[in-house]
Structure formats: structure tokens, C-alpha cells
Amino acid sequence: MTTVTAPPVADRPAHRDPNVLRWLGAYASSMVGDNVFYLALSWAAVRAGSPAEAGIVVSVSALPRAVLMLGGGVVADRFGPRRVVIGSDTVRCAAVLTVAALLFLARPGLWPLAALALLFGAVDAVFVPAVGALPARITARDQLTRVQGMRGLANRFASVVGAPLGGIGIAAGGAAAAFGLAGALIAISVPLLVSVRIRGLPGTATAHPDAVATEVEDAEATAGEAVATVPLGPPPPKAPETARRTGAAAWHDLRAGLAYIRRHRVLGPLVLAIALGDLGFVGPLNIGLTLLADRRGWGASGMGWVLAGFGVGAGAVSMLLAVRGRLPRAGLVTGSACVAGAVAVGALGQASALPAAVGIALLIGLLAGLSGALCGALLQTQGDPAYLGRVTSVASLVSLGIAPLSMPFAAAAIGAWGTGPVYAVSAAVCGLGGVVVLAFPALRRAELPR
């Protein structure tokens, strides 16, 4: 596939750039399709098997994501994020439409659904790193924070619109119709992505003076790509083209990416902070919230109100970043928001009245949305574009691969000790992520480009 490279034109603000807007439309369509897909998968699994079997089918996609995510980052960097996203959406579309046809023609049982969930997880393992690496290839560095805000708005839009669309599809023609709708939405993203123009990788960049002298030899000894050095990071490694075609070179690329993150004075602690925040956050805001609503007697509608409060807060922050494009003292704000958000997570586990819980969820949405968006913006702006697939894969490994597998343990812990203690432990883990941000001077003082 031929890469479409943008000509050297004056940079526009991301929200006025047709190239970025085409990418945003493709991303939003794909995410809405994902939401419809998971609703259809849940419905079809419940209709085809027992509740326990349905739970296994729905959660099984996390396993290949956890196992393959790091390799997916290598694939995204090696073959280019745009090409990988196009291929991923094409495969997902074909798989979903195939299962839709099977459900329309017969009742095949749980096995096709489990196979589809596994395939989705495997494709996500390359899709997620490629999506993370793509913004830096389509806009200027000073627009990446605004793009993160726009991406956050697309995610909020997908979560709000996807469930009703999936429900309409199920009501109109059952799970087969909902799967067909999901496939069609994912398919819309492909021609939009084909039309997106890609910037070439920057030729040179200035390395941080403290990092160059001590790390040149290590960087040159590591196989990887001929790429530019980023601020505060080591010089990227190089490898002959012949070696890059071998499996050993792929393993070398993975080691090079991990070494790049480990040596980077901003990305290393930032990835650790993201992992801690996700590990503490996923349980309480997923299975934990369901059990909290049940024990407090809020019911499904009450849980919906709490989730709505969280969504409004996160959406407001995404809008702020999309409009402003930059916040000063990004590292300090990120760490402070992580710590304050952790306190709010602990408070949610103690809330007894629904209005108070909704208000706390709104605050969590604001703080978690702010810290999450700034973490994403710092990853985008501090990382070299040629490494962003691998950086994104490491940063996403916990939230999309490991943390979902911990939810059964969170549910068991709540059953044994109650919601209050479990939410307190989760809050402590989240807060530790904020402490990491504030404890490393290079990360605490990190700024977004003007």
C-alpha cells in the first residue's frame, strides 16, 4: 500500500485541518462500531449460553491483547501506523460481518462468538499501538494536545451513541443485525483512513545534553530504526535493512523500544504512572461500580446516572483541551490531578446517597479525564514518532490487557471485604501513580509544546 505523504504546507490548527478531521471521522466511526460490537457480542452470548459462559466469551478478548500488545507496537512502528490501522479495521470488519451472516443463517452457538472475541483481541493488540502512533504522523507537535482532546470527545461520543445504536440494531433484527451495523460502521473508517496524508519522520532533533554523552554507545548497540532523537531521550538505534526483515530483528526492535522507554527521563516514569493509575482505576469504575450500585440500592438507573456524571466530567476536559490546545505546567498538573482523582475514587466507595455519588463521579471524570489526556499528550510530544507504536503498546498493556483480567479478583475482594476497603486500596494505587509523576523532576517539570 502506498503511503500518502503530506506536502510541505503551513500547519493549521488541528480542529481546522481537513486531514486531521478525516482521521477523526475514521476514528469516531471505528469506536462507535466497537461499542455496537461489544453490545451485540454480550447479547448474542447471553442468548446462546449460560451467564457464566457469556461472561467468559465477553472477557476472552483481553487475553490476546495482554499477550500480543508489545509485539503489536513493533508491528505498528515497523510497517507504519496508518497501514496497520487500515489493515486492522479491514480484518475486524470482515470478521464481524462473517459472524453476522452466520447468525442470520443459523444458530451456531458460542464457539463462533468466542472465536470472534479472540480475533478482536488479537487485532486490537496491533490496532491500539497504531492508533496511538498515528496522530504524530498527521499533525504538528504543537497540535498533539488538541488532537488528544478531540480523540477524547470522539470516545465520549462513541460511548454515548454506540449503546443506543446497538440496542436499535438488536430490536430491529437481533444480534445479526447489530453485528452487521457494527461491521458497516467499522467499514466507514477504511476509505477515510486511506485518504489521510502522512508526514515523513523528522530528520533530526536536538537531544538533551545530559542524555547524549552517556547513552550514545548503548543506543547504537541496539537494533531498531534510523530515527530522530527526542528531548530528554537517548539517540535512536539503527539497524541494516536486511536484519529488519528477520524475526530476530523484530525481537531486537521490541528490546530497543523497551530500552528507549527505560532510559527516557520523561517516558519511563510516565509509563509507570499510567500503569499504576489504570490498575487502580479499572476495577472500581467497571465491576466495582456495578456492585456498589447493587449494595447501595441505586439500581441500574442509578448506576447509569453515576456513569453519566463521569462521562460529563471527562467530556468537559476533552472539550477544554480541544479548544485550548495546551495547558501550562503539564507534568505538575498531571501529577496533582492523579492524586486528587485518587482521593475522589476512595470517596466514591464511601458514598451512600446517589446525588453525592453522581457529584463525586463528575469530579472523578474531570480529574481522571484531565490526567489521562495530559498523559496521552505527553506521550505523543515527548516520544519520537518512530517509537510511538512501542511506547503506546507498553502504556496500554495494563489498561487493555492486564487490568480487565483483574476484575474477577476485584469482585471477589468486594464480596469478602465490602466496597469501602476495595475502593480505598484502588485509590491508593491510583494515587501512587500521581506520586510517581511528582517524584521525578523531569516529568514533573515537563511542558507541552507551544
N, C-alpha and C positions, 0 to 999 in steps of 0.2 A: 504493500500500500504506500502510495507516495505521500509524504508529509507536505502539507501546505504551509509554507513559511511566510510570515508577515513581512511586507516590505518595510523599509525604514521610514516610518511616518511619525509625526508628532504624537506623543502619548495623550490619550483622552482620559478623563475620569472614568473609572470602571463602569459606573452606572449609566454612562452615556456612550460607551463603546459597543458598537454592534457585535463585535467579535466576542466580547465578554457576555453580552446578553444572549447570544446564540448558545454559548456554553451553559449559561444559567438556565435557559429554557430546556436544554437537554438534561441537565442535572435534575431540575424540578420534575420533569416528566418521568424520569427513571425512578426517582424517590417516591412519587405518588404510586407508580406501578409496584414498587416494593411493598408499600403499605397495603395495597389491594391484594397482592400475592399472599402476604402472611395472614391476612384475614381469611382469604379463601382456603389457604392450607389448614388453618385451625378448624374452620367449618367442615371441610371435607374429612379431616382426620377424626373429628368427633362423630361424624355420621358413619364412618367406616369401622370404628373400633371403640374400645373402652376409653374412659377418661385417662387412665394411666398410659395406654398405648398412644393416645392423641398427644399427651404431653411429651412423650419420647420423640414422636415424629416432629413436633414443632421445635423442640430444642436441639435436635440432632445436627442441625447446620452449624452450631457453634464449634463442633469438634474439628471438622476440616479447616475452619477459619483459624483455630488455635494452632493446628499442626503446620499449615501451609502459609501462614501470613508472612513470615520472614522471607520465605522464598518468593512470595508474590512481590515483595519490594524489589528484589533483584530483577525479576521479570519486568516490572514497570520501568526501572531505570535503564535496563539493557535495550528494550525494544521501543521505548518511548511511551509516555503515559497516555497520549491520545489514541495511539494504535491499540493499546491494551484495553482502554475503556470501551472503544468501539467493538473490539472482539468480545469482551465480557458481556456487553449488552446484547450482542447478537446471539451468543450462546444462551443467555438467560431467556431471551425472547423465544427462541426455538424450543427450549425445554418446557417452558410454561405452556406454550401453545400445543405442544405434543400431549402433555398431560390433560389439557382442556379437551382435546379431541378424544382421548381415551375415556374420560369421564362422560363425555357426551354420547359415546357409542356403547359403553358398557359400565359395569361397576367393578373396577379392577381390584378394589381393596386397598390396604395400607401400603403395600410394597412400592407401587409407583410413587406414592406421596413421600415415603421415606427416601427413595432414590432421588426425587426432585429436591428435597430439602438438603441432602448431602451434596448434590451437584451445585445448588445455590451457594452453600457454604464454601465449597471449593473455589467457585468462580469469584465469590466475594473476597477470597484471600488475595487475588490479584487486582480485583476491581477497587478495593478500598485504598491500597497504596497508590494506585494510578490516579484515582480521584484526588488524593492529597497532593500529588506531584504536579497535576495539570495547571492549577492557577498560575504558578510561577512561570509557565511557558506561554501564557496568553496575555499577560499584562505586566506593567512595570512594578518594581518592588514597592514603590510608594503607594500603590493601589491595592496591595495584597490584604491589608486590614479591611478596606472597604469590601473586597471580594469575600472575606470571611463573614462579614455582616450579611451580605447578600446570600451567601450559602446558608447561613443560619435561618434567614427568612424563608428560603426555599424548603428547608427541613421542617419548619413550623407549618408552612403551607401544606406540605405533603402529609404531615400527621393529622392536620385538621380535615383535609379534603379526602384523604385516602380511605379512611374508615367508612364514611357515608357512601362513597363510590362503590366500595366493596360490598356494602350492605345492599345497595341498589342492584348490583350485579347478581348477588345471591337470590334476592327476591324475584328478579326477572327470569333467571334461568338456572338457579342453583350454583354449585361450586364451578361447574364447567364454564358458565357464563362469566363468573368472576375471574377465573384464570384467563379466559380469553381477553377480558378487559385489561388485566394486568399485563399480558403479553403485548397488547396493542399500545399501551402507554410506554412500555419499555422500548418498543419498536420506534416510537416517535423520536427518541433521543438519537438514534443512529444517524439519520441524514443531517441532523443539526450538528452533531459532532464532526461529521465528515467535512462540513463547511467551516469549521473553526480553524483559524490560521494559527500556526505555532511559531513562536520566536525561537531563534537559534540560541544555544547556550552562550553565555558571556565568555569572551575570550580570556580576559584576565581580571583579577580583582586584587585589592590590597589585603594582605594578611596582617593579622595583629602582630606587632613587633615582638611580643613576648612568646608567641607560639612558634614563630618560624624557625628560630635558631635551633631549638631543641627537638623539633619534630620532622625536619626535612628528611632525615635518613630513614626513619620508620615509615613515613608516608611513601617514599619511593620504593621501599621493600614490599609494600602491599599491593597486590594486583587490583586493578579497578579501571576507571575511565580517566581520560585526559580531560580534566575539568578545571574550573576556576576555583581559587581559594576564597573562602568567605571570611568576614571579620570574626576574630576570636577562634578560628578553627585551623586545623593543620592543612598543609598543601595536599590536594587530592592525589591519589596514586595513579600510576599509568600501567598499561599492560599492552603487549603487542596484540594486533588484531587476530592473529592465529590462535593465541591462547584463549581469547574471549569466546571462541566457538566450542570450547570443550566444557565438560561437566566440572572439571577441576577449576576452570576459570569462574564458573558460576559460584562455586563454593568460596573461591577467593574473593569474588565481589561481595558476597554476604559478609565475610570476615572483614573486608575493607570498610563496609558500611558500619558494622558494629564498632570497629576501631575508630572510625571517624566520629561517631556519636560519643564514644567514651572519652576521647581526647578533647572534644569541643567544650569550651568553658561555659557555654550557654546551653547547648543542646543536651549535653549529658545530664545535668541536674534537672533540666526541664522535662525530659522524657521520664525520669524517675518521679517527678512531682505529678505528671499526668497519670502515671500508672497508679500511684497511691490514691489520687483523687477518684479515679474511675473505680478502683477496687472497693473503696468505701461508699461510693455513690450508687452503684448499680443495684445492689440488693435492696436498700431502703426505698428507692423510687420505682421498684418493679414489684417483686413478690411481697416485699415488706409493706408496701402501701396497701396492697390487697388485704393482707392480714390485719393491718392497722384499722382499715375501714370496717372490716368484719367485727373486730373486737370492740370498736367504739360504737357500733350500731349505726354507722353512717350509710351503709348500703352501697349499691353500685352507683347510684346517683351522687352520693356524697364523695365517693372516690373520683367520679368524673369532675366534680367541682374542684377538688384538690389538684387534679391533673391540669384542669383549665387554668387555675391560678399559676401553676408552674409554667405552663405554656405562654401565658400572657407576659410573665416576667422575662422569660428567655427571648420572646419575640421582641419585646421593647428594647432589650440590649442589642439585638441584631439590627434593629432599625437604627439605633443610635450610631453604631459603627458603620453601617451602610451610608448614612448621611454625613457623618463627620469624617470618616476615612482614617482617623488616627486619634489615639489618646496618649497624652504625655505620660512619662514615667511608667511605661507598660509593665516592666518587671515588678516594681513595687506595688502597683495596683493589682496585678495578678495574685501575688502572694497574699496581700491583705484581703482580697475578695475570697480566696480559698479558705483562709482562716475564719472569716466572718460567715461564709457559707456553711462551714462545718458546724459552727455553733447553731445555725438555723436548722441544720439536719437533726442535730440532737434535740432541739426544741420541738420539732415536728413529732418525734416519738413520744413526747410527754403531753401533747395537745389532746384535750378531751372534747372540746366544743368544735363543731365543724367550721364556723366562721373563723375561729382562731387558726385552725389548720389551713384553711384557704389562704389567709393572710400570710402565714409562715411560708407556705408553698410559693406564693408570689415573690416573697423575699428570696427564697432559695433559687427560683428561676432567674431573678435579677443577678444575684451574686454568682451562681454557677454558670449562667449564660455569659456573664462578663469574663470570668476567669477562663472558661472554656474557649471563648472566641479569641481572647488575647493569647492564650497558649497556642492556638492554631496559627494566629498571625505571627507570633514569634518563631514558630517552627518554619513558616513559609519564608520569613525575611532573614532569619539567621542562617538557615541551611542553604547549602549550594544546590541549585536546581537539579544537577546531575545526581544528587544523593537523596532527593526528597522522597522518592519511592521507598527506599530503605528506611529513611527516617520515619515516614508515616507508618510503615508496617510495624516498626518497633513501638511507636507511640500508640498504635491502635490495637496491639496484641492483647493487652489486658482488657480493654473495654469491650471488644468484639469477640475475643476468643476465650479468655480465661474467666473474666467476671461472670458471664452468663452461666458457666458451669458451676459457679459458687452459689447460685440461687437456691438449689435444694438444701444446701447446708445452712443458708440464712433462714430458710423456712423452718428447718429442724431446730435451729437455735431459738427462734421466736417461740416455737411450741414448747421448748424446755424452760426458757427464762423470761419470756414476755417481750413485748416490743420495745419498752424503755431501755433495758440494758443493751439490746442488739443495736438500736439506733445510736446509743451512746458510743459503743465500740466503733460503729461505722463512721460516726462523726469524728472520732479521734484519728482514724486512718485518713479521712479527708483532710483534717487539719494538719496532719503530718506532711501532706503534700504541700500545703501553704508554707509550713516551716522550712521545707527544703528550698522553696523559691526564695524566701527571705534570708536564708543562711548562706547562700552562695553569692558573693558580691557581684560577679559578672552578670548573673541572671537578675539579681535584684535591681541592678542599675541599667539593665537592657532597655533600649529605646526602639520604637518603630521608626522606619524611615520617614522623612518629611516629604 
